[in-house]
């Protein structure tokens, strides 16, 4: 197994080594296993970020919604599937509702989006996502965190096609 993992971070004089194994020990096994799913779901190089929601805000929401850890672990699994179970979608939806409105008593993104839009004080692009777009975001995150990052240390592993994971092939490019 892998006992130590170091990342070289920064450029020039600001380069430093980060001991990922020490960070993982501090986070604990469940949160460490869920980290790939969290990062992919909340936005990375290949998945969309939530409008005006920083990683710090997403992290604080995760701390306030510990039940979402199981869902992020599922997204992180190299064996995750395109059709995500309803309980996983439910946990991700609860996390997203709290991300967009920490004080709300609403339980679905569609309800929250309606209230946000009808209030008239924000553009539709700044409202919570629809349930449909949330599911597509989950699929893209599961593909990135699971089959791609989850198998990144396997030699000569050919990744599965992104088809059906929230991506569509248009001409010669994959589009969300």
ABEGO torsion letter per residue (X at the ends): XBABBBBBBEBEAABBBBBAAAAAAAAEAAAAAAAAAAAAAAEBAABBBBBGBBAAAAAAAAAABAAAAAAAAAAABAABBABBBAAAAAAAAAAAAAAABAABABABAAAAAAAAAAAGABBAAABBBBAAAAAAAAAAAAAAABAAAAAAABBGBBBBBABGAGBBBBEABBBX
